[in-house]
C-alpha cells in the first residue's frame, strides 16, 4: 500500500494507458462501458491530484522547518 501512496501518478498513467488500449483493441465494447471507464479514470485522476497536492504541501512544510 505504501507504493500506491508513494507513486499514485505513475499508477494513474498506467491505468489510463490500459483503458485506452482496451478501448482500442476491443471494438465490441458498448459505448456506455467506455463512457463509464472514462468517468472512472477522471475520478481517479482527481484523487491522484489531491494526493500529490498533499505530498507537495507536506514537502513545503518540511522545507520551512529546515530553514528555521
Secondary structure by P-SEA (a helix, b strand, c coil): cccccccaaaaaaaaaaaaaaaaaacccccaaaaaaaaaaaaaaaaaaaaaaaaaaaaaaaaaaaaac
